[in-house]
Amino acid sequence: MDDHPGQLSEYGSILLMGIIGIILVCATIGLAKFISPKHPNPIKQSTYECGEETVGTSWVQFNPRFYVIALIFLLFDVELIFVFPWATVFGNRDLIAADSRWGWFTLIEMAIFLGILIIGLVYVWRRGDLNWIKPIHQKPTTDVKIPFSVYDTLNNRAYQIKDYKVAAAVEPEPGERPAEIPKTSVGFKPRFKKT
């Protein structure tokens, strides 16, 4: 191993990449803060929730399976954090040359670590926590005492349909209040907060 003081170690290069990443993130956020236009108003300063008006409280119930799957993901993500440094050190010829038992020790140590994680994965899998709950589509049924023949007579009856344009065209007599024409409702009406 070269112990030259000017040489960066592996951890030093990782630290250097982390520092460069932090500097780049801070620089882009600071640059955006100085360059971006600032026209604050109550609508811009309100809470953004996917373009919808925020309604109700933020204390809503989530299915706990979201948390279980997130924790399982983190478990195996952390596992990879430990496997990569182990893999770089495992093949170090200088350590193996110093003591031949080093290779076997690290191999058995990692096998135990991965075995514990695999046992945990099998446990979670057998317990059914990785299975997502799929909706069961059922035809709704109600227990009513109305016979089906009544529904058939209502569905087969011919109904008279009034033309709304004719009713609106009739002019009221003098002294009578004009009938209000029903307004057609729009499917979507945007609502904005008043300033």
C-alpha positions as CSV (number, residue, x, y, z in Angstrom):
1,M,0.0,0.0,0.0
2,D,1.2,3.4,-0.9
3,D,1.2,5.8,2.1
4,H,1.9,8.9,0.2
5,P,0.4,11.9,2.1
6,G,-0.8,13.6,-1.1
7,Q,-2.8,10.6,-2.2
8,L,-6.6,10.6,-1.5
9,S,-8.0,7.5,0.1
10,E,-11.2,5.9,-1.1
11,Y,-13.1,7.5,1.7
12,G,-11.5,10.9,0.8
13,S,-12.8,10.7,-2.8
14,I,-16.3,9.8,-1.5
15,L,-16.2,12.8,0.9
16,L,-15.0,15.0,-2.0
17,M,-17.9,13.9,-4.2
18,G,-20.3,14.6,-1.4
19,I,-18.9,18.1,-0.8
20,I,-19.1,18.8,-4.6
21,G,-22.7,17.6,-4.6
22,I,-23.7,19.8,-1.7
23,I,-22.0,22.8,-3.3
24,L,-23.8,22.2,-6.6
25,V,-27.2,21.9,-4.9
26,C,-26.7,25.0,-2.8
27,A,-25.4,27.0,-5.8
28,T,-28.4,26.1,-8.0
29,I,-30.9,26.9,-5.2
30,G,-29.2,30.2,-4.4
31,L,-29.0,31.1,-8.1
32,A,-32.7,30.4,-8.5
33,K,-33.5,32.5,-5.4
34,F,-31.6,35.5,-6.9
35,I,-32.6,35.2,-10.5
36,S,-36.3,34.2,-10.2
37,P,-39.0,36.9,-10.5
38,K,-40.8,37.7,-7.2
39,H,-44.5,38.6,-7.5
40,P,-46.1,37.2,-4.3
41,N,-49.8,37.1,-3.9
42,P,-52.2,35.0,-1.7
43,I,-52.8,32.4,-4.4
44,K,-49.1,31.8,-5.0
45,Q,-48.4,31.6,-1.3
46,S,-51.2,29.1,-0.6
47,T,-50.5,25.4,-0.2
48,Y,-50.2,23.6,-3.5
49,E,-51.9,20.2,-3.7
50,C,-51.9,18.9,-7.3
51,G,-53.7,22.0,-8.6
52,E,-56.7,21.3,-6.3
53,E,-58.0,23.5,-3.5
54,T,-56.8,22.1,-0.2
55,V,-59.8,20.7,1.7
56,G,-59.8,19.2,5.2
57,T,-57.0,18.2,7.4
58,S,-53.7,16.6,6.5
59,W,-54.3,13.9,9.1
60,V,-55.7,11.2,6.8
61,Q,-55.4,7.5,7.1
62,F,-53.2,5.5,4.8
63,N,-53.1,1.8,4.2
64,P,-50.2,0.5,6.5
65,R,-49.0,-1.6,3.6
66,F,-47.4,1.5,2.1
67,Y,-45.2,1.7,5.2
68,V,-44.4,-2.0,5.3
69,I,-43.3,-2.0,1.7
70,A,-41.2,1.2,2.2
71,L,-39.5,-0.4,5.2
72,I,-38.7,-3.5,3.2
73,F,-37.3,-1.4,0.4
74,L,-35.1,0.5,2.9
75,L,-33.9,-2.8,4.5
76,F,-32.5,-4.1,1.2
77,D,-31.3,-0.7,0.2
78,V,-29.2,-0.5,3.4
79,E,-28.0,-4.1,2.6
80,L,-26.5,-2.9,-0.6
81,I,-24.7,-0.1,1.2
82,F,-22.9,-2.7,3.3
83,V,-22.2,-5.1,0.4
84,F,-20.4,-2.7,-1.9
85,P,-17.6,-1.7,0.6
86,W,-17.3,-5.4,1.6
87,A,-16.8,-6.4,-2.0
88,T,-14.0,-3.8,-2.5
89,V,-12.2,-5.0,0.6
90,F,-12.8,-8.7,0.0
91,G,-10.6,-8.8,-3.1
92,N,-7.7,-6.9,-1.5
93,R,-4.6,-9.1,-2.2
94,D,-2.5,-7.4,0.4
95,L,-4.9,-8.4,3.2
96,I,-5.2,-12.0,1.9
97,A,-1.4,-12.2,1.6
98,A,-1.0,-11.0,5.2
99,D,-3.4,-13.7,6.6
100,S,-4.9,-16.4,4.4
101,R,-7.9,-16.7,6.7
102,W,-9.0,-13.2,5.9
103,G,-10.8,-14.2,2.7
104,W,-12.7,-17.0,4.4
105,F,-13.6,-14.9,7.4
106,T,-15.1,-12.1,5.2
107,L,-16.9,-14.6,3.0
108,I,-18.5,-16.4,6.0
109,E,-19.4,-13.0,7.6
110,M,-21.2,-11.8,4.5
111,A,-23.0,-15.1,4.1
112,I,-24.3,-14.8,7.6
113,F,-25.4,-11.2,7.0
114,L,-27.2,-12.0,3.7
115,G,-28.7,-15.2,5.3
116,I,-30.3,-13.1,8.1
117,L,-31.7,-10.7,5.4
118,I,-33.0,-13.6,3.3
119,I,-34.7,-15.1,6.3
120,G,-36.4,-11.8,7.0
121,L,-37.5,-11.6,3.3
122,V,-38.9,-15.1,3.4
123,Y,-40.7,-14.3,6.7
124,V,-42.3,-11.2,5.2
125,W,-43.2,-13.0,2.0
126,R,-44.8,-15.9,3.8
127,R,-46.7,-13.6,6.0
128,G,-48.2,-12.0,2.9
129,D,-47.0,-8.4,3.4
130,L,-45.6,-8.2,-0.1
131,N,-49.0,-9.1,-1.6
132,W,-50.9,-6.0,-2.6
133,I,-54.6,-6.0,-1.7
134,K,-56.5,-6.2,-5.0
135,P,-60.1,-5.0,-5.1
136,I,-62.7,-7.7,-5.4
137,H,-65.3,-6.6,-7.9
138,Q,-68.8,-7.6,-6.6
139,K,-72.1,-6.8,-8.1
140,P,-74.0,-4.8,-5.4
141,T,-77.1,-6.5,-4.1
142,T,-79.9,-5.1,-2.0
143,D,-82.6,-6.9,0.0
144,V,-85.7,-5.0,-1.1
145,K,-89.3,-6.4,-1.2
146,I,-90.1,-4.8,-4.6
147,P,-90.9,-7.4,-7.2
148,F,-89.0,-7.3,-10.5
149,S,-92.2,-6.9,-12.4
150,V,-92.6,-3.3,-11.0
151,Y,-89.1,-2.4,-12.4
152,D,-90.1,-3.9,-15.8
153,T,-93.3,-1.9,-16.0
154,L,-91.4,1.3,-15.1
155,N,-88.6,0.7,-17.6
156,N,-91.1,-0.3,-20.4
157,R,-93.5,2.7,-19.9
158,A,-93.4,5.5,-22.5
159,Y,-92.8,8.8,-20.8
160,Q,-93.7,12.2,-22.3
161,I,-90.7,14.5,-22.6
162,K,-91.2,18.2,-22.4
163,D,-89.2,20.5,-24.7
164,Y,-87.5,23.1,-22.5
165,K,-87.1,25.5,-25.4
166,V,-90.9,25.7,-26.0
167,A,-91.5,26.5,-22.3
168,A,-88.9,29.3,-22.4
169,A,-90.3,30.8,-25.6
170,V,-93.8,31.3,-24.1
171,E,-94.1,35.0,-23.1
172,P,-95.7,35.9,-19.8
173,E,-98.9,37.9,-19.6
174,P,-98.7,41.5,-18.4
175,G,-98.5,41.7,-14.6
176,E,-97.2,38.2,-14.3
177,R,-93.6,37.6,-13.3
178,P,-91.6,35.9,-16.1
179,A,-90.7,32.3,-15.4
180,E,-87.0,31.8,-14.7
181,I,-85.2,29.8,-17.3
182,P,-83.2,27.1,-15.7
183,K,-79.5,27.6,-16.2
184,T,-77.5,24.7,-17.6
185,S,-74.7,23.8,-15.3
186,V,-71.1,23.6,-16.5
187,G,-69.3,20.4,-15.8
188,F,-66.3,22.2,-14.3
189,K,-66.4,25.6,-12.7
190,P,-63.0,26.8,-11.5
191,R,-63.0,28.5,-8.1
192,F,-60.3,30.9,-7.1
193,K,-59.5,32.4,-3.7
194,K,-60.4,36.0,-3.3
195,T,-57.6,38.3,-2.4
